[in-house]
Amino acid sequence: MADPFLINSPTCISFSGGRTSAYMVWRVLQSNNGLPKDAVICFANTGKEEEATLRFVERIGREWGVPIVWVEYRHDKTGFAVVNYETASRNGEPYEAIIRKRNYLPNPVTRFCTSELKIRPMHKWLRANWQALGGDAANMEWDQMIGIRADEHRRVSKIRARGHSTETVKETMLLPLADAGVTVREVTAFWESQEFDLELPTVNGRTLAGNCDLCFLKPASQIQSLIAERPQRAEFWVRMESLRLASKPSGDTFRNDRPSYAQMVKFAKDQGTLFDPSEQAIPCFCGE
């Protein structure tokens, strides 16, 4: 089988800031003796990543000697901004900007946060820097590597069935970890052997506070545990649910099938958990 990490055409490596996608970056560097000139590593910051995630992304670039393009959504004609560890948003500013632009909250049915805060800023950066990456101006087509493992069966099936992102661009989604049969065991063993790691705990291979800290796609019991651990995590989510928006298809909350974030803060403070601990997370593009 051909090496799925070998790059021979313009490629965007989507780095979520988690252990799995960081391991994918490492495998790419090993297979290509470094980062090919027609490849770019992109990290899209929503402003709701944990500080430990931002430190991890910065350290990957520094320790492994590779450039990582940090992008964020902006509500302007460019649609993105390039930031770095020092200037990256930390209080949900990009997330709030897209909510105010859309004038309603994302929800499990209309998950525009992933496309607007991650996919589109990366695509817009790629378009703006296409020729610098060695791309043909007449044929703007690239591969996008996503850090999804072979044991993430639902996510693999969903992306393979679609073949591309939600954007109308000439993009081929690649799942090199899945193609190589990489599971959470291999990723865990890799990081146990390294001199540094993502400073967020895992439970059964899952980084509970990874990606957006209290993402509404996470199980409610997980969100409540994270709130109990650090109540400040909920401030942004409570404030977004309190905005006076003109149109809220899902009601006044991110989800109409569970209590609001304000109520979950109260539960965490007064009553422990009221949620099913076996509830599964809803899969999305964001990655680990």
Residue pairs with C-beta under 8 A, 6 or more apart in sequence:
1 179
3 31
4 174
4 175
4 176
4 177
4 179
4 180
5 24
5 27
5 28
5 30
5 31
5 32
5 176
5 180
6 31
6 32
7 28
7 31
7 32
7 36
7 38
7 39
7 143
9 38
9 142
9 143
10 38
10 39
10 130
10 133
10 134
10 135
10 141
10 142
10 143
11 36
11 38
11 39
11 40
11 142
11 143
11 144
11 145
11 174
12 39
12 40
12 42
12 122
12 126
12 142
12 143
12 144
12 145
13 24
13 25
13 28
13 39
13 40
13 41
13 42
13 145
14 21
14 42
14 44
14 118
14 122
14 144
14 145
14 146
14 147
14 287
15 21
15 22
15 24
15 25
15 41
15 42
15 43
15 57
15 60
15 68
15 147
16 43
16 147
16 210
16 211
16 286
16 287
16 288
17 43
17 49
17 53
17 54
17 56
17 57
17 198
17 210
17 211
18 53
18 147
18 198
18 207
18 210
18 211
18 287
18 288
19 187
19 188
19 191
19 197
19 198
19 202
19 207
19 288
20 147
20 148
20 149
20 177
20 184
20 187
20 287
20 288
21 146
21 147
21 287
21 288
22 56
22 60
22 147
22 198
23 147
23 177
23 182
23 186
23 187
23 190
23 191
24 145
24 147
24 176
24 177
25 41
25 60
25 64
25 66
26 64
26 190
27 176
27 177
27 180
28 35
28 39
28 145
28 176
29 35
29 64
29 66
32 39
34 66
35 41
35 66
35 67
37 133
37 134
38 133
38 134
38 135
39 133
40 67
40 69
40 126
40 129
40 133
41 61
41 66
41 67
41 68
41 69
42 68
42 69
42 71
42 122
42 125
42 126
43 57
43 68
43 69
43 70
43 71
44 71
44 72
44 73
44 117
44 118
44 119
44 121
44 122
45 54
45 70
45 71
45 72
45 83
45 88
45 89
45 94
46 72
46 73
46 89
46 92
46 94
46 95
46 113
46 117
46 118
46 212
47 72
47 88
47 89
47 90
47 91
47 92
47 93
47 94
47 95
47 96
48 92
48 95
48 212
48 213
48 214
48 215
48 236
49 211
49 212
49 213
50 200
50 209
50 210
50 213
51 90
52 198
52 199
52 200
52 209
53 198
53 200
53 210
54 85
54 88
54 90
55 85
55 199
56 197
56 198
56 199
57 68
57 70
57 85
58 84
58 85
59 196
60 66
60 68
61 67
61 68
63 196
69 82
69 125
70 82
70 83
70 84
70 85
70 88
71 80
71 81
71 82
71 83
71 121
71 122
71 125
72 80
72 81
72 83
72 88
72 89
72 93
72 94
72 117
72 121
73 79
73 80
73 94
73 97
73 98
73 116
73 117
73 120
73 121
74 80
74 81
74 94
74 97
74 121
75 97
75 98
75 100
75 101
78 124
78 128
79 120
79 121
79 124
80 120
80 121
80 122
80 124
80 125
82 125
83 89
91 236
92 236
92 240
94 117
95 113
95 117
95 212
95 236
95 240
96 236
96 240
98 112
98 113
98 116
98 117
99 105
99 106
99 240
99 243
99 245
100 243
102 112
102 116
103 245
103 246
103 247
104 110
104 245
104 246
104 247
104 248
104 249
104 250
105 240
105 241
105 245
105 248
105 250
105 253
105 254
106 112
106 113
106 216
106 254
107 216
107 249
107 250
107 254
107 255
107 256
108 216
108 217
108 255
108 282
109 249
109 250
110 249
110 250
111 217
111 284
113 212
114 284
114 285
114 286
115 165
115 166
115 167
115 285
118 285
118 286
119 165
119 166
119 167
119 285
120 167
123 165
123 167
123 169
123 171
126 133
126 142
127 140
130 137
130 140
131 137
135 142
139 170
140 169
140 170
141 170
141 171
141 172
142 170
142 171
142 172
143 171
143 172
143 173
143 174
144 165
144 171
144 172
144 173
144 174
145 174
145 175
145 176
146 159
146 173
146 174
146 175
146 285
146 287
147 177
147 287
147 288
148 155
148 156
148 159
148 175
148 177
148 178
148 287
149 177
149 178
149 182
149 183
149 184
149 187
149 288
150 156
150 177
150 178
150 179
150 180
150 181
150 182
150 183
151 183
151 184
152 178
152 283
154 283
155 283
156 175
156 178
158 283
159 173
159 175
160 175
162 173
163 172
163 173
164 171
164 172
164 173
165 171
165 173
165 285
184 205
185 205
187 205
188 202
188 205
191 197
191 198
198 207
198 210
200 207
200 208
200 209
200 210
201 207
201 208
201 209
202 208
206 281
206 288
207 288
208 218
208 222
208 225
208 226
209 226
209 233
210 288
211 286
211 287
211 288
212 286
213 226
213 233
214 223
214 226
214 227
214 233
214 234
214 237
214 261
215 286
216 223
216 237
216 254
216 255
217 281
217 282
217 283
217 284
218 281
219 275
219 276
219 277
219 279
219 280
219 281
220 258
220 259
220 264
220 275
220 276
220 279
221 273
221 275
221 276
221 277
221 279
222 281
223 261
223 264
224 264
224 267
224 268
224 273
224 274
224 275
225 268
225 273
226 233
227 233
227 234
227 261
227 264
227 265
227 268
228 268
228 269
231 265
231 268
231 269
234 261
234 262
234 264
234 265
237 254
237 261
238 260
238 261
238 262
238 265
240 254
241 252
241 253
241 254
241 260
241 261
241 262
242 262
250 256
252 260
253 260
253 261
254 261
258 275
259 267
259 274
267 273
267 274
